[in-house]
Amino acid sequence: MMKPETDSLGDFLDEVKSVGFSAVEFWSPEPQFEELIDAALSRGLRVVSFVGHGHESPTDGSHAEGFSRRANHERLVAELRESIDLASKYEIPGLITLSGHRNSGESDTEALEICAEGLKRIAPYAEEKGVNLNMELLNSTVDHPYYLCDHTDWAVSLCERVNSPRCKILYDIYHMQIMEGNLISNIQRAAQWIGHYHTAGVPGRNDLDDAQEINYPALAKAIRATGYDLYVGHEFMPKGDAIAALRQAYQGLSSS
């Protein structure tokens, strides 16, 4: 969720609702997290996603500590179990998971097997509770150096290896435009594994306006054509007023 420009989260949520949005997502559990969820629900806004486990490096804050390191698996499984329970309680359809960084001396295929090994430990519980585990695709050239899950094919291979209906992909459109382009074809090819989307303009990670290069109306049509029926989260940093930017994004995608 973007940082509200109004005096309170409640005011911001009221404005989001007035634009026409039916749902929001939060970054991660934090103190009073259930109060944030209740604030959204009381306004008729569904909460649809949050990050299900810790992932930040204690030294530099990067997204280093994910499933690519076996030493993290015990912690990640325990944290995801708690997050799955919370998601199930509030009917939140998916949690964000992260691969972490590449490891020195390992190929991407070796790291893929390590990630699959860890996710296989928690996927049965996600199946039991009906919650998707959405592995996020990020770019490793601009924003997240060394991040492992940075190509669609790698993410698809992960889902195939875990072989669970609850192991999915968070297809971040901004990040994959930077890494691969060819967005519509890649989305069509990976459609059965995609459990969530994020947006932002390229370059800059800002508004979905005419100053950026992605054709979001065409992309929205292509996503609908795959039969996708979950949510698209707007994760951009507005250049000006957040509500005005969200209104533009809502109108641009919903009218397509």
N, C-alpha and C positions, 0 to 999 in steps of 0.2 A: 504494500500500500504506500502511496505517496505521503509525504509529510503534509498534514493539513495546514492551510494558510489562515483558517478561521481560529477562533479562540479556544475551541474545544473539539475533541474527537466527535462528540455528539453533533455539533453543528456541521462538521464536515460530512458525516454520514447522512445527515438530513439533506444536504446539497447533492450528494452522490445519488441518493434515492430520487430526488427531484429531476435529475438528468434522465433517469430511466433505467439505471442499473438495477439488477436484481440480486447481485452478490458482490462480496468483497473477499479479499484474502489478506492475511497478516503474515509478516515475515517469520516469526518464530515465537514459541511460548516464552513468556516473560512474566514478571510479577503482575498479578491481577489479569492474567490472560483470559480467564473465563469471564471476567467482567467486560473485556473488550468484545468477546463473542456475544454476550448478552446484550450489549449496546447495539450491535448490528442486528441481532434477531428481533429486538424490540421495535425496530424500524422496518421490519419485513425484508431485511437483507440477509441472504444466506451466506455463511462463511464456507468457502470451498477449497481452501488450501492453506497450508503453512509448512515451514521447514521442520521435518520430523526428527532431526538429530543435530548435535553439535558438529561443527566441521571446520572451525577457524583455527589456524596456527596460533599458538600462544606467543610466537615471536614477531610475526608480521601481519597477523589478521587475515591472511590469504585463505582460500578455500582448500587447504592442503589435506585436512584430516578426514578423509572419507573412506569409502570401501576399498580403495586401492591398497590399503595397508592392513595386513592380517591382524596386526597388533591392535587395530581399532575395532575389530569385529564384535568382540564381547560387549564393549560399551555401546556401539551403534545398535546392536540388536536389542539391548535393554532399553535404550532411549526410544527406539522406534516402537517397542511394545507399549510403552507408556503413551506415546503420541497416537498410536492406533486406537488405544482405549478412548482417548480424548476425542479423536475424530469420529469414532463410532457413537459416542455419547451425543455429539452435536450434529450427526449426519453430514460430516465433512467428507466429500468423496475421495479426496486424495491428499497425500503428503509429499513434500519435496524431499528427495534424497540426492546426495552428491557423491561423485566418484572419488574426489580428492585428486592429488597430484600424481603425475608419473613418478616412478621410482627409478633411481639410478641403477643401470645394469639390467633392467627388465624391459622386454618388448611390450608393445601395447596389447598383444595377444596374451602374454603371460599375466599382465595386469587385469585384463578382461576376465580371465579365469578366477583370479583372486576376488574380484568384485562379485562375480556370479556366485562364488562359494559363500560369501557373506550374505548376499541377498536370499539365497536358498534357505538360510537359517530362519529368516523372519517372514518369508513369503507365505508359508502356510497359515501363520497367524493373521496376516493381512487378508487372506482368502476367507478365513473363518469370520472375520469382522466386516468384510465387504468394503475394504479401504484400499485404494490404489497407492502403490509406491512409485512415484514419478521421478525417474532419474533425469536430472537437468542437464541439458546440452548448453555449454558455455563456450565462448571463443577463447583461444589460448594465445592470440596474437596481439590483442589490444588491451583487454581488461583482466584476463586471468592466466598469466603465464604458467606453464607446466600442468594446467588442468587436463585431466585424462579424457573425460567424455566430451570431446570437441568435434565429433563428426557423426552424422546420422547413421552411417553403416555400423560404427562401433556400438552405438546405443541399441540398434536393432539386434545386433549379435548378442548383446547382453540379455535382452529380453528372450531371445531364442534359447540361450543357455539356461537361464533360470526356469523357463518353461512354466510360468504361472500366469493365470489371467489377471493377476493383480500387479505384475511387474510391468510398468509402463514407462513412457518417455515424456518428459516435460520438454516440448519443442519450443525453444526460445527463438523467435523469428529474428530478432535483432542479432543475436549471437551467430545464428546459422547463415544469415546474409553475409556477415563478415567472413566466416570460415569457408562457405561453400557456394553461396548463391543458389541458383536453380531451385528456388524454394518450392514452387508448386509441384514439380516432379518429385522432389524428395519427400514432400508431405504425402503425396499420393502413394508413394512406395512404402512409406512407414506408417500409413494411416491406422492399421489395425493395432499398433503398439502405442499410439499417442493418447495420453490421458489428460494432458493439460497443455495450454499454450501461454506464452508471454509475448508482449509486443514492446517495441520502442523504435524510434526512427534511426536510420543510418545515413550519415554518420552522426555522432553526438549523443545518441541515446535520449533524444528529446521527443517532442510532439510528433504525432503522426500527420504532419502537414506537407505542403508542397515543396518544402525546402529539403526534404529527405528523399531517398531513392527507392524505397520499397512501395510497390503498388498495393496498398492495403485493401482497397475495395476488391481488386481481382483476387487477392489472396483469400479474403473472406468468402468469396463465392466458391473458391476451390476447396476450402476447408469444409463448408457446408455440403459440397458435392460428395465428400468422402463418407458422409453419414455421421460425422462427429456431432454429438449432442450434449457435450459437457460445457466447460467454460473457457473463455479467453481472458487472461488477466493483463491489464495495462500496467507495465512496470517501467514506464519512462519517467524522466526527470523534466517536468514542464519548464519551458523557457520563461513563462510568465505566470498568470493566474492558473492554479491547478484545476479548478472547476471548469474554466473556459477550455482548457486543453482536453479535459476528460469529455466535455460535451462534444467537441470536435471529433474525438476518437469514436465516441458512441455513435454519432450520426454517420460518420464515414463508413463504419463497419456494418451497422444495422441496416443501412439503406441499400447495401450491395446485394 
